[in-house]
Each structure stands twice: as C-alpha cells, then as structure tokens.
Amino acid sequence: MLWDILLTFKFLNIMTQRINVVEKGMPAMKSMAGINAYLAKSSVERALMELVYYRVSQINGCAYCLDMHTKDLRELGETQQRLYILPAWREAPFYSDRERAALAWAEALTRLTGSIVPDEVYDAAIAQFSEEELIDLTLAIIAINGYNRINLAFPNMAVIGTYRPGIHAI
C-alpha cells in the first residue's frame, strides 16, 4: 500500500505540467543567449568548452545537455573513449594538463561547498589559462550550470534526444 502511494506520488510529480520557459521566459532566456554570444568569441578553444559543458552536465544529471554536448563533441572529433572515461578523468592518461585544469575548475565551481575554490585548483587553472581565459571559463561554467538547472526545473522545455549539432548556434 505504501509503495503504491509512493509510486503514485512519484508518477504525479513527474507528470506535473511545468512552466514553458521558452514561451513565458523569453526575455530571461535571451539574456542567457547574450552570455553564449560573448563566449563564442572567447579564446578558449570550443572543444575544451564543450568538454567542460559535458562534465558539468554529468555532475548535474541534465539529460538534454548531455545529449547536446555529446553530439557537439563528436561533431568536433572527440573520441568515444574520452567521453566514456570523463567521469574518471583524473585516473585517465589521455587528458592534457590544460583539460585537467579546466575540468578541476569546473568541478570545483559546480560542487561549491560554501567555501572558496581551493588554492591548488586555482593555481593549476591559472597556470594553464590567461586571466581573460579563466574568467571566460568561469562564465562558461556558470552558464552551463544555469542551463542545467533550467532544464531540470522545467523538464518539459526540451525533448531529450532531439538535439542536432548547430541548432543552438549563435
């Protein structure tokens, strides 16, 4: 009996119609698009940005973003092996020092614990990125965390599996 009630609650919770952010929140979504337009001009290479977006989306469990960034990374020539192993990137030999610094920075900013990012993570990042690049990388991490949270708050916004590379290009 209790199990049936819990399943019913879960089912109802999943089936609740949420706000259509694309329709109702277009001004807010346009402001986020401005961040994307800025980042499109960043000197941080696109493949690295996409790798960071993919890792942050893994941490946050955003299926739509995982689908999108997997497809974008494959379109950019990323290997399946590196995508499969990404959650264990610290143990894998095939990520560059720059990628490692970006991934550590992304994880630290995504998993904030109420304190500053550790000095060793900052030191590794600033050794690999110029000050402007690190600011851009930070903004990119903030943006993907925002998109992940919008997609998870309003899951009816995007149909998982329908993304095609380039449809969100600026």
N, C-alpha and C positions, 0 to 999 in steps of 0.2 A: 504494500500500500504506500509506504513512504517513498519507495523507489519510483513508483508510478507518478507520485506528486512531484518529485524532483525532476523526472524526465519531462513532465508536462510543463513545469516552470522553465526548464532549460529550453524546450521547444518554443514556448511562448516568447521567451526573451529573445531568441534568435529571430523569430518571425515578426517582431515588432517593427512596424514601418518607421524609419528614421527620417530626419530632415534630408532633403535632397540639396546637398551643399552646392552643387553645380548651379541649380536654379536659384536657390534662396541666398546663397553666399557668394555670388559672382564678384562683388567688389572686394571681398576678402581674398578670394582665390586669385583675382587679378594682382593684388599686392604681392602675393607669393610668386606669381609669374615674373614680377619685376626682379626678384632675387635670382630666379633662374636666368633671366636675360643678363644680369650682371655676371653671374658665374660662367655663362657661356663664353665670356671674354677673358676668363681667368687664365693665367699662365700655367696653372696646374693641369697636367695632361688629362684629357677626357677619360681615358681608360682607368686611370687611378681614381678619379672622382666616382666613376661607375662602380669600381671595386668597393670603395668606401660606402656608397649608397647601398650596395648589395649586402655588405656586412652589417650595417646598421639595421637594415630591414630584416635580416635574420634575427638579430637580437630582439627586435620589437615584434617579430612574428607577423609582419604585414604581407599577406599572400599576394596581393595585387602588385606591390612594389618588388617583391621577389621575382615574380613573373616578368615584370618590366625590365628590371636590371639584369636578369639572367639573359634575356633576349638581346638587350643592348650590348652587354659584354660579349656575347657570342658573335654578334654582328661586327664588333671591333676586333675579333680574332682571339678572344680569350679562350683558353683550353678548358675542357670539361674537368680535367684532373684538378686544376687550381680552384675551380668553382666548388667541386665536391669537398675539397680539403679545407676550404676557407675557415670554417669554424675552429679548426686546429692549426691556424697559420703559424703560430709560434713554434710548433714542432716540425713544420714542413720546410724543406730546403729550397723551395723554388719561389720564394717571395724576396724581392730586393730589400735593401735597407730602407730605401725611401717608402716602399709599400708597407713595410713593417712599422715604420714610424707613423704613417698615416692611419693604419689600422689600429694601432695602440691609442693614438689620439682620438680616433672615432669612438672606440670602445670606452675610453675614459669619459668623454663628453656625453655619451649615450647612457652610461651607467653611473651617473652622478650619485654620490653618496652623501651629499650635504657638505662636502669639503672641496677644496681646490684640487685641480688635476695635479697628480704627483710630479715633483721636480724631474724625476728620471724620465717620465713620459714627455714632459715639455722639452727637456734637454735633447732627447732623441729626435723630436719633431723639428726643433729649431736648427738642429744640425743638418737636416735634410731639406728644409724649406726656407725660402726667404721670408722675411717678416710679412710681406704682402701675401705670399702664397699661404702662409699659415693662417692669416686672417681669412683668406678666401676658403681654405679648407674648413676652418671653423664655421664659417657661414654656411657652407655646403652641408655640414653635419647637422647644424641647427635646422636647415631647410628639410632634409630628408626625415629627421625626427618629427618635424611638423607634419609633413605629408603622411608619414606612417600613422601618426595619431589621428589625423583627419579620417583616413581610410578605416581605422579601427573604431572610431567613434560613430562614423556614418557608413557602415559597410555596404549599403545599397548604392553608394556613389559610383563604384567601378566594378565591372564584371570581371572576375578573376579568369585569366586565360585568354582574354580577348586582345591584349596589348600587341601591337605591331611596332617594331622599331621605327622611330621617327614621328609617330603620331602626336607626340607632345613637344616636338621641336619648336624652338623659338625663332 
